[in-house]
Structure formats: structure tokens, C-alpha cells
Amino acid sequence: MSVGIASVPQIAPGFRLQWEPMQDAHVLLYPEGMVKLNASAGEILKRCDGAANVAAITADIERQFDTTGLGDDVLAFLDIATRQGWVQIA
């Protein structure tokens, strides 16, 4: 499934996003291991709550960091995250 601006992403079952102080990063935990996320990925995934669509997630990030033009980057990351099975579209 292709991710679009109207898509509503959520963390897939079996995965848990959390802040890991020892890693100084968000991590995605799953039964077989852990993925350490860079800051951008953590900011996107912590907003994937199954309620907000990609347009709202992007707008929230742009507001928080006082920038614009992040839509393509958010979509590209969510496409990868969906293919990896980390995220599903609600």
C-alpha cells in the first residue's frame, strides 16, 4: 500500500516506540531486537498514533521545528517504515 498525505499511520502490532536514555534516542522495540532511530525518524514515529494523517503529522513537525517543506521527506520515511513492517496504515 502506498503512503499518501491522507494516510493515517500507526506503529504496527508487535512494535513499541520508546525513548531510550542510554541510547539518547528513540528506539523501536520488537521481540527479535531493537532499531535505534535517528532524530527525524523518532519525531515522525512518535506522531504515528493511528489518529493523525500524514498531512497533520507533517504540519505538526514543521510547526515544532519552525520550518516548511518536509512533506516529501515524511512520506519517504513512512514508505520505508511501512515496507519494513514498523508502521501500518489504519
Phi and psi in radians as a Rosetta constraint file:
Dihedral C 1 N 2 CA 2 C 2 CIRCULARHARMONIC -1.415 0.35
Dihedral N 2 CA 2 C 2 N 3 CIRCULARHARMONIC 2.472 0.35
Dihedral C 2 N 3 CA 3 C 3 CIRCULARHARMONIC -1.609 0.35
Dihedral N 3 CA 3 C 3 N 4 CIRCULARHARMONIC 2.250 0.35
Dihedral C 3 N 4 CA 4 C 4 CIRCULARHARMONIC -2.188 0.35
Dihedral N 4 CA 4 C 4 N 5 CIRCULARHARMONIC 3.089 0.35
Dihedral C 4 N 5 CA 5 C 5 CIRCULARHARMONIC -1.163 0.35
Dihedral N 5 CA 5 C 5 N 6 CIRCULARHARMONIC -0.392 0.35
Dihedral C 5 N 6 CA 6 C 6 CIRCULARHARMONIC -1.570 0.35
Dihedral N 6 CA 6 C 6 N 7 CIRCULARHARMONIC -0.125 0.35
Dihedral C 6 N 7 CA 7 C 7 CIRCULARHARMONIC -1.126 0.35
Dihedral N 7 CA 7 C 7 N 8 CIRCULARHARMONIC 2.565 0.35
Dihedral C 7 N 8 CA 8 C 8 CIRCULARHARMONIC -2.016 0.35
Dihedral N 8 CA 8 C 8 N 9 CIRCULARHARMONIC 1.701 0.35
Dihedral C 8 N 9 CA 9 C 9 CIRCULARHARMONIC -1.481 0.35
Dihedral N 9 CA 9 C 9 N 10 CIRCULARHARMONIC 2.642 0.35
Dihedral C 9 N 10 CA 10 C 10 CIRCULARHARMONIC -2.537 0.35
Dihedral N 10 CA 10 C 10 N 11 CIRCULARHARMONIC 2.699 0.35
Dihedral C 10 N 11 CA 11 C 11 CIRCULARHARMONIC -1.065 0.35
Dihedral N 11 CA 11 C 11 N 12 CIRCULARHARMONIC 2.315 0.35
Dihedral C 11 N 12 CA 12 C 12 CIRCULARHARMONIC -1.212 0.35
Dihedral N 12 CA 12 C 12 N 13 CIRCULARHARMONIC 2.639 0.35
Dihedral C 12 N 13 CA 13 C 13 CIRCULARHARMONIC -0.987 0.35
Dihedral N 13 CA 13 C 13 N 14 CIRCULARHARMONIC 2.481 0.35
Dihedral C 13 N 14 CA 14 C 14 CIRCULARHARMONIC 1.623 0.35
Dihedral N 14 CA 14 C 14 N 15 CIRCULARHARMONIC -0.147 0.35
Dihedral C 14 N 15 CA 15 C 15 CIRCULARHARMONIC -2.033 0.35
Dihedral N 15 CA 15 C 15 N 16 CIRCULARHARMONIC 2.592 0.35
Dihedral C 15 N 16 CA 16 C 16 CIRCULARHARMONIC -2.404 0.35
Dihedral N 16 CA 16 C 16 N 17 CIRCULARHARMONIC 2.241 0.35
Dihedral C 16 N 17 CA 17 C 17 CIRCULARHARMONIC -1.640 0.35
Dihedral N 17 CA 17 C 17 N 18 CIRCULARHARMONIC 2.316 0.35
Dihedral C 17 N 18 CA 18 C 18 CIRCULARHARMONIC -2.680 0.35
Dihedral N 18 CA 18 C 18 N 19 CIRCULARHARMONIC 2.769 0.35
Dihedral C 18 N 19 CA 19 C 19 CIRCULARHARMONIC -1.432 0.35
Dihedral N 19 CA 19 C 19 N 20 CIRCULARHARMONIC 2.286 0.35
Dihedral C 19 N 20 CA 20 C 20 CIRCULARHARMONIC -2.036 0.35
Dihedral N 20 CA 20 C 20 N 21 CIRCULARHARMONIC 1.782 0.35
Dihedral C 20 N 21 CA 21 C 21 CIRCULARHARMONIC -0.997 0.35
Dihedral N 21 CA 21 C 21 N 22 CIRCULARHARMONIC -0.661 0.35
Dihedral C 21 N 22 CA 22 C 22 CIRCULARHARMONIC -1.124 0.35
Dihedral N 22 CA 22 C 22 N 23 CIRCULARHARMONIC -0.516 0.35
Dihedral C 22 N 23 CA 23 C 23 CIRCULARHARMONIC -1.595 0.35
Dihedral N 23 CA 23 C 23 N 24 CIRCULARHARMONIC -0.243 0.35
Dihedral C 23 N 24 CA 24 C 24 CIRCULARHARMONIC 0.923 0.35
Dihedral N 24 CA 24 C 24 N 25 CIRCULARHARMONIC 0.758 0.35
Dihedral C 24 N 25 CA 25 C 25 CIRCULARHARMONIC -2.829 0.35
Dihedral N 25 CA 25 C 25 N 26 CIRCULARHARMONIC 2.822 0.35
Dihedral C 25 N 26 CA 26 C 26 CIRCULARHARMONIC -1.298 0.35
Dihedral N 26 CA 26 C 26 N 27 CIRCULARHARMONIC 2.547 0.35
Dihedral C 26 N 27 CA 27 C 27 CIRCULARHARMONIC -2.279 0.35
Dihedral N 27 CA 27 C 27 N 28 CIRCULARHARMONIC 2.691 0.35
Dihedral C 27 N 28 CA 28 C 28 CIRCULARHARMONIC -1.946 0.35
Dihedral N 28 CA 28 C 28 N 29 CIRCULARHARMONIC 1.980 0.35
Dihedral C 28 N 29 CA 29 C 29 CIRCULARHARMONIC -1.687 0.35
Dihedral N 29 CA 29 C 29 N 30 CIRCULARHARMONIC 2.501 0.35
Dihedral C 29 N 30 CA 30 C 30 CIRCULARHARMONIC -2.613 0.35
Dihedral N 30 CA 30 C 30 N 31 CIRCULARHARMONIC 2.875 0.35
Dihedral C 30 N 31 CA 31 C 31 CIRCULARHARMONIC -0.951 0.35
Dihedral N 31 CA 31 C 31 N 32 CIRCULARHARMONIC -0.570 0.35
Dihedral C 31 N 32 CA 32 C 32 CIRCULARHARMONIC -1.559 0.35
Dihedral N 32 CA 32 C 32 N 33 CIRCULARHARMONIC -0.097 0.35
Dihedral C 32 N 33 CA 33 C 33 CIRCULARHARMONIC 2.877 0.35
Dihedral N 33 CA 33 C 33 N 34 CIRCULARHARMONIC -2.582 0.35
Dihedral C 33 N 34 CA 34 C 34 CIRCULARHARMONIC -2.633 0.35
Dihedral N 34 CA 34 C 34 N 35 CIRCULARHARMONIC 2.520 0.35
Dihedral C 34 N 35 CA 35 C 35 CIRCULARHARMONIC -2.022 0.35
Dihedral N 35 CA 35 C 35 N 36 CIRCULARHARMONIC 2.099 0.35
Dihedral C 35 N 36 CA 36 C 36 CIRCULARHARMONIC -1.454 0.35
Dihedral N 36 CA 36 C 36 N 37 CIRCULARHARMONIC 2.203 0.35
Dihedral C 36 N 37 CA 37 C 37 CIRCULARHARMONIC -1.737 0.35
Dihedral N 37 CA 37 C 37 N 38 CIRCULARHARMONIC 2.566 0.35
Dihedral C 37 N 38 CA 38 C 38 CIRCULARHARMONIC -1.327 0.35
Dihedral N 38 CA 38 C 38 N 39 CIRCULARHARMONIC 2.991 0.35
Dihedral C 38 N 39 CA 39 C 39 CIRCULARHARMONIC -1.036 0.35
Dihedral N 39 CA 39 C 39 N 40 CIRCULARHARMONIC -0.736 0.35
Dihedral C 39 N 40 CA 40 C 40 CIRCULARHARMONIC -1.108 0.35
Dihedral N 40 CA 40 C 40 N 41 CIRCULARHARMONIC -0.801 0.35
Dihedral C 40 N 41 CA 41 C 41 CIRCULARHARMONIC -1.083 0.35
Dihedral N 41 CA 41 C 41 N 42 CIRCULARHARMONIC -0.729 0.35
Dihedral C 41 N 42 CA 42 C 42 CIRCULARHARMONIC -1.075 0.35
Dihedral N 42 CA 42 C 42 N 43 CIRCULARHARMONIC -0.741 0.35
Dihedral C 42 N 43 CA 43 C 43 CIRCULARHARMONIC -1.112 0.35
Dihedral N 43 CA 43 C 43 N 44 CIRCULARHARMONIC -0.679 0.35
Dihedral C 43 N 44 CA 44 C 44 CIRCULARHARMONIC -1.229 0.35
Dihedral N 44 CA 44 C 44 N 45 CIRCULARHARMONIC -0.897 0.35
Dihedral C 44 N 45 CA 45 C 45 CIRCULARHARMONIC -1.133 0.35
Dihedral N 45 CA 45 C 45 N 46 CIRCULARHARMONIC -0.558 0.35
Dihedral C 45 N 46 CA 46 C 46 CIRCULARHARMONIC -1.210 0.35
Dihedral N 46 CA 46 C 46 N 47 CIRCULARHARMONIC -0.206 0.35
Dihedral C 46 N 47 CA 47 C 47 CIRCULARHARMONIC -1.727 0.35
Dihedral N 47 CA 47 C 47 N 48 CIRCULARHARMONIC -0.057 0.35
Dihedral C 47 N 48 CA 48 C 48 CIRCULARHARMONIC -1.473 0.35
Dihedral N 48 CA 48 C 48 N 49 CIRCULARHARMONIC 1.391 0.35
Dihedral C 48 N 49 CA 49 C 49 CIRCULARHARMONIC -1.855 0.35
Dihedral N 49 CA 49 C 49 N 50 CIRCULARHARMONIC 0.071 0.35
Dihedral C 49 N 50 CA 50 C 50 CIRCULARHARMONIC 1.390 0.35
Dihedral N 50 CA 50 C 50 N 51 CIRCULARHARMONIC 0.082 0.35
Dihedral C 50 N 51 CA 51 C 51 CIRCULARHARMONIC -2.045 0.35
Dihedral N 51 CA 51 C 51 N 52 CIRCULARHARMONIC -0.702 0.35
Dihedral C 51 N 52 CA 52 C 52 CIRCULARHARMONIC -1.576 0.35
Dihedral N 52 CA 52 C 52 N 53 CIRCULARHARMONIC 2.428 0.35
Dihedral C 52 N 53 CA 53 C 53 CIRCULARHARMONIC -1.485 0.35
Dihedral N 53 CA 53 C 53 N 54 CIRCULARHARMONIC 3.016 0.35
Dihedral C 53 N 54 CA 54 C 54 CIRCULARHARMONIC -1.070 0.35
Dihedral N 54 CA 54 C 54 N 55 CIRCULARHARMONIC -0.661 0.35
Dihedral C 54 N 55 CA 55 C 55 CIRCULARHARMONIC -1.066 0.35
Dihedral N 55 CA 55 C 55 N 56 CIRCULARHARMONIC -0.741 0.35
Dihedral C 55 N 56 CA 56 C 56 CIRCULARHARMONIC -1.210 0.35
Dihedral N 56 CA 56 C 56 N 57 CIRCULARHARMONIC -0.689 0.35
Dihedral C 56 N 57 CA 57 C 57 CIRCULARHARMONIC -1.065 0.35
Dihedral N 57 CA 57 C 57 N 58 CIRCULARHARMONIC -0.811 0.35
Dihedral C 57 N 58 CA 58 C 58 CIRCULARHARMONIC -1.083 0.35
Dihedral N 58 CA 58 C 58 N 59 CIRCULARHARMONIC -0.802 0.35
Dihedral C 58 N 59 CA 59 C 59 CIRCULARHARMONIC -1.068 0.35
Dihedral N 59 CA 59 C 59 N 60 CIRCULARHARMONIC -0.693 0.35
Dihedral C 59 N 60 CA 60 C 60 CIRCULARHARMONIC -1.127 0.35
Dihedral N 60 CA 60 C 60 N 61 CIRCULARHARMONIC -0.751 0.35
Dihedral C 60 N 61 CA 61 C 61 CIRCULARHARMONIC -1.147 0.35
Dihedral N 61 CA 61 C 61 N 62 CIRCULARHARMONIC -0.766 0.35
Dihedral C 61 N 62 CA 62 C 62 CIRCULARHARMONIC -1.082 0.35
Dihedral N 62 CA 62 C 62 N 63 CIRCULARHARMONIC -0.674 0.35
Dihedral C 62 N 63 CA 63 C 63 CIRCULARHARMONIC -1.129 0.35
Dihedral N 63 CA 63 C 63 N 64 CIRCULARHARMONIC -0.842 0.35
Dihedral C 63 N 64 CA 64 C 64 CIRCULARHARMONIC -1.050 0.35
Dihedral N 64 CA 64 C 64 N 65 CIRCULARHARMONIC -0.671 0.35
Dihedral C 64 N 65 CA 65 C 65 CIRCULARHARMONIC -1.822 0.35
Dihedral N 65 CA 65 C 65 N 66 CIRCULARHARMONIC 0.195 0.35
Dihedral C 65 N 66 CA 66 C 66 CIRCULARHARMONIC 0.856 0.35
Dihedral N 66 CA 66 C 66 N 67 CIRCULARHARMONIC 0.986 0.35
Dihedral C 66 N 67 CA 67 C 67 CIRCULARHARMONIC -2.530 0.35
Dihedral N 67 CA 67 C 67 N 68 CIRCULARHARMONIC 3.047 0.35
Dihedral C 67 N 68 CA 68 C 68 CIRCULARHARMONIC -2.425 0.35
Dihedral N 68 CA 68 C 68 N 69 CIRCULARHARMONIC 2.968 0.35
Dihedral C 68 N 69 CA 69 C 69 CIRCULARHARMONIC 1.410 0.35
Dihedral N 69 CA 69 C 69 N 70 CIRCULARHARMONIC 0.415 0.35
Dihedral C 69 N 70 CA 70 C 70 CIRCULARHARMONIC -1.617 0.35
Dihedral N 70 CA 70 C 70 N 71 CIRCULARHARMONIC -0.051 0.35
Dihedral C 70 N 71 CA 71 C 71 CIRCULARHARMONIC -0.938 0.35
Dihedral N 71 CA 71 C 71 N 72 CIRCULARHARMONIC -0.830 0.35
Dihedral C 71 N 72 CA 72 C 72 CIRCULARHARMONIC -1.126 0.35
Dihedral N 72 CA 72 C 72 N 73 CIRCULARHARMONIC -0.663 0.35
Dihedral C 72 N 73 CA 73 C 73 CIRCULARHARMONIC -1.180 0.35
Dihedral N 73 CA 73 C 73 N 74 CIRCULARHARMONIC -0.718 0.35
Dihedral C 73 N 74 CA 74 C 74 CIRCULARHARMONIC -1.121 0.35
Dihedral N 74 CA 74 C 74 N 75 CIRCULARHARMONIC -0.804 0.35
Dihedral C 74 N 75 CA 75 C 75 CIRCULARHARMONIC -1.063 0.35
Dihedral N 75 CA 75 C 75 N 76 CIRCULARHARMONIC -0.749 0.35
Dihedral C 75 N 76 CA 76 C 76 CIRCULARHARMONIC -1.096 0.35
Dihedral N 76 CA 76 C 76 N 77 CIRCULARHARMONIC -0.769 0.35
Dihedral C 76 N 77 CA 77 C 77 CIRCULARHARMONIC -1.119 0.35
Dihedral N 77 CA 77 C 77 N 78 CIRCULARHARMONIC -0.793 0.35
Dihedral C 77 N 78 CA 78 C 78 CIRCULARHARMONIC -1.142 0.35
Dihedral N 78 CA 78 C 78 N 79 CIRCULARHARMONIC -0.544 0.35
Dihedral C 78 N 79 CA 79 C 79 CIRCULARHARMONIC -1.103 0.35
Dihedral N 79 CA 79 C 79 N 80 CIRCULARHARMONIC -0.800 0.35
Dihedral C 79 N 80 CA 80 C 80 CIRCULARHARMONIC -1.110 0.35
Dihedral N 80 CA 80 C 80 N 81 CIRCULARHARMONIC -0.811 0.35
Dihedral C 80 N 81 CA 81 C 81 CIRCULARHARMONIC -1.080 0.35
Dihedral N 81 CA 81 C 81 N 82 CIRCULARHARMONIC -0.619 0.35
Dihedral C 81 N 82 CA 82 C 82 CIRCULARHARMONIC -1.203 0.35
Dihedral N 82 CA 82 C 82 N 83 CIRCULARHARMONIC -0.784 0.35
Dihedral C 82 N 83 CA 83 C 83 CIRCULARHARMONIC -1.106 0.35
Dihedral N 83 CA 83 C 83 N 84 CIRCULARHARMONIC -0.552 0.35
Dihedral C 83 N 84 CA 84 C 84 CIRCULARHARMONIC -1.328 0.35
Dihedral N 84 CA 84 C 84 N 85 CIRCULARHARMONIC -0.256 0.35
Dihedral C 84 N 85 CA 85 C 85 CIRCULARHARMONIC 1.529 0.35
Dihedral N 85 CA 85 C 85 N 86 CIRCULARHARMONIC 0.129 0.35
Dihedral C 85 N 86 CA 86 C 86 CIRCULARHARMONIC -1.320 0.35
Dihedral N 86 CA 86 C 86 N 87 CIRCULARHARMONIC -0.551 0.35
Dihedral C 86 N 87 CA 87 C 87 CIRCULARHARMONIC -2.220 0.35
Dihedral N 87 CA 87 C 87 N 88 CIRCULARHARMONIC 2.532 0.35
Dihedral C 87 N 88 CA 88 C 88 CIRCULARHARMONIC -2.187 0.35
Dihedral N 88 CA 88 C 88 N 89 CIRCULARHARMONIC 2.728 0.35
Dihedral C 88 N 89 CA 89 C 89 CIRCULARHARMONIC -1.625 0.35
Dihedral N 89 CA 89 C 89 N 90 CIRCULARHARMONIC 2.150 0.35
